[in-house]
Amino acid sequence: MKATAGITARAHPLWLAHILHRLSGIGLALFLPLHLWVLSLAITSPARLDGFLSLTESGVIKLAEFGLVFLLAVHMFGGLRLMALEWLPWSSPQKTLAALATAVSFLIATLFLLKAI
């Protein structure tokens, strides 16, 4: 009976929001060193930076930027969700809004991708 409750809890939108927030944090943490390295090229090797920036016009990089914007939006909305859980009373309709925040994150990232293409 306890195993069934665990499976049901894992199918709940808030549990999924929890996992997505953690995964987005890991993804952003993995991206940050690469980003800082590219920024350091502006000081240490401007020619290499120019070569690297020319890669940003490819479709794969634009798709990766979509992923990055999605991770940022998901992580921001996940953080807001956590603050709401800690500071506000939580009702059933608000749980649905937490799942909706994920959809809004995806929409924001998609709009960014469409503008970048």
C-alpha positions in Angstrom: 0.0 0.0 0.0 2.8 2.4 0.8 4.5 1.8 -2.6 1.2 2.8 -4.3 1.1 6.0 -2.4 4.7 6.8 -3.5 3.8 6.2 -7.1 0.7 8.4 -6.8 2.8 11.2 -5.1 5.4 11.0 -7.9 2.7 11.5 -10.5 1.5 14.7 -8.8 2.2 18.0 -10.6 4.0 19.5 -7.6 6.4 16.5 -7.4 7.1 16.9 -11.0 7.7 20.6 -10.5 10.1 19.7 -7.7 12.1 17.4 -9.9 12.1 19.8 -12.8 13.4 22.6 -10.5 16.2 20.4 -9.3 17.2 19.3 -12.8 17.1 22.9 -14.1 19.4 23.9 -11.3 21.9 21.1 -12.2 21.7 22.1 -15.9 22.4 25.8 -15.1 25.2 24.8 -12.7 26.8 22.7 -15.6 26.4 25.6 -18.0 27.9 28.3 -15.8 31.6 27.3 -16.0 31.4 27.1 -19.8 29.8 30.6 -19.9 32.5 32.0 -17.6 35.2 30.5 -19.8 33.7 32.1 -22.9 33.5 35.4 -21.2 37.2 35.1 -20.2 38.1 34.8 -23.8 37.1 38.5 -24.3 40.1 39.4 -22.1 42.6 36.6 -22.8 42.0 35.8 -26.5 39.6 38.1 -28.4 40.3 36.3 -31.7 39.2 33.0 -30.2 36.1 34.7 -28.8 35.2 35.9 -32.3 35.6 32.4 -33.6 33.5 31.0 -30.9 30.8 33.6 -31.3 30.6 32.8 -35.0 29.3 29.3 -34.0 26.3 30.9 -32.3 24.6 31.4 -35.7 24.1 27.6 -36.1 20.8 26.0 -35.5 22.2 23.7 -32.9 23.4 26.6 -30.8 20.0 28.4 -31.2 18.3 25.2 -30.0 20.7 25.1 -27.0 19.9 28.7 -26.2 16.2 27.7 -26.2 17.1 25.0 -23.7 19.0 27.5 -21.6 16.2 30.0 -21.5 13.8 27.2 -20.6 16.1 26.1 -17.8 16.3 29.7 -16.5 12.5 30.2 -16.7 11.8 26.8 -15.0 14.3 27.5 -12.3 12.8 31.0 -11.7 9.2 29.7 -11.5 10.4 26.8 -9.3 12.0 29.2 -6.9 8.8 31.3 -6.8 6.9 28.1 -6.2 9.1 27.2 -3.2 8.7 30.7 -1.7 4.9 30.4 -2.1 5.0 27.0 -0.4 7.0 28.4 2.5 5.2 31.7 3.0 1.6 31.3 1.7 -1.3 29.0 2.4 -1.5 26.4 -0.4 -4.8 25.3 -1.9 -5.6 22.7 -4.6 -6.1 25.3 -7.4 -2.7 26.7 -6.6 -1.2 23.3 -7.2 -2.6 23.5 -10.7 -1.0 27.0 -11.1 2.3 25.4 -10.2 2.0 23.0 -13.1 0.9 26.0 -15.3 4.1 27.8 -14.4 6.0 25.0 -16.1 4.0 25.5 -19.3 4.6 29.3 -19.1 8.3 28.6 -18.8 8.2 26.5 -22.0 6.2 29.3 -23.7 8.8 31.9 -22.7 11.6 29.7 -24.0 9.7 29.0 -27.3 9.2 32.7 -27.9 12.9 33.3 -27.4 13.7 30.5 -29.9 11.3 31.9 -32.5 12.9 35.3 -32.1 16.4 33.8 -32.4 15.6 31.9 -35.6 
